[in-house]
Amino acid sequence: MEGRTEARPGDKAKQQQKQYFIRALVGTDTGPFKILKLIGPSQQRLAERNELEVQYGGQSRDKEIEQLCTSMDEKEVYLGRKDGTIESIILGQGKLGHKAVDTAKKGRLVGLQSFRTADRLISCSRDSNVVRLWTPAPSPTTTPTTIGNGVASSDEEEEGEDKDKDKEEEEEQQQPSAVVAPVGPGILSNDYTANVGKGPIDAIRITPDDKGFAWGGKENELKIWDIETQTTTWQSKNVRHDFLDMRVPVWVKAIDYIPEEPHKVVIGTALGQLRIYDIRSTRRRPVVDTTITENPITCLRVNPNGRCVAAGNVTGRLVEAELRMGRVSGSFKGAAGSISGIYYHPTLPIFASSSIDRFVRFYNSNTHKLLAKVYLKQRLNAVALLTNLEEYGTPATDTNGAATPTTATTTTTTTTTTTATTEGGSVGAGGTKRKLRATPSSASSDDVDLNKNDVDTKDKKKKIAFKRRKKIYK
């Protein structure tokens, strides 16, 4: 038929593509906690529609956010501050959820992580040698409030004796009943404290079965603590002497577990070494020991696929190494300062990193291409990505446009408040939406796709061949 155009093979795929929504949680060194919203279809850069969704807290060096983590259901984010305060903010509402003060904190907070199967979290500072477990609890201070409109019946004045009894009974039935409700934020009760022994602690990580935690530090070998028995169940052994027959220093800086193999522990050292320990082995020495950087490793994270690990050092180098062979397979370029945080998205091929150069960078974890970077004015100490976004109205979708399943319960909240206030007062200044200038990556638009299958390679080849012919004819 005349006037009818046939659809290309790639047009149908482009029509089926849907936007994905990702939120990044960022902690700064001057106190503010920020939430970034990233929106974009899979064929465009993330940097085209980045914005700072909301900011909580004012500027104060004592309120520096040293660590952050999300709750089990991702409805709250826990912040560990420099003054020893551990508090949570309810996402989507901007209210303080729970709050506590760690009186045993000495030095920098090196660990703040929530359990996977229970609503509690763990915290540890470098020089305290004490690991604490916290459980959220309602506020102990209560006051009578009313259900519905009107005043509580406890505050209602007694009616005169001149009124009829029938009218009094009707009025009493219409009066709202008084209930006891908590005042202010809830508390974090410290229900467990473990004295793990001597030596500074530079890294800590909860075991995959939530029954213990692994920790280590300077001249402090990697150990695994059992919460139930309150004893050390496993301890690593230092590697053999080097070629000069000199002892190799021990300094554990980062710890993580392999998802598919929970019996294997991955650590990064201050000498730039990557080591993998097998707890089942009786040798207690690493099964993989290799050097991936020349400078101290600051953070480390295992890819959810269980095949590689990303590590950042103090000079801003961010590399990815294979877990089986221990060799470097690629690098994430762009950072100009020490890497302070690393986070893999569990369902999408997106990788986030924070640095003291005040940028949050987002990469494609498959191709290592820089997707976006956002400038946030303060030095950044931690970053995390939300996986359950249904409480914000739109679930996260994979590269094919399908919604990813989530285990957490969903809520009906569809809007985010722009002010952060509580019943007892304001959480802090901020809360206003502000758009930030996002710097696009140097890569071309054809190289920033999240999935290689989405690109119509046939159309690409045709365009390239057409351009070559043009040059020849000219």
Order of alpha helices (4+ residues) and beta strands (2+ residues): alpha-beta-beta-beta-beta-beta-beta-beta-beta-beta-beta-beta-alpha-beta-beta-beta-beta-beta-beta-beta-beta-beta-beta-beta-beta-beta-beta-beta-beta-beta-beta-beta-beta-alpha
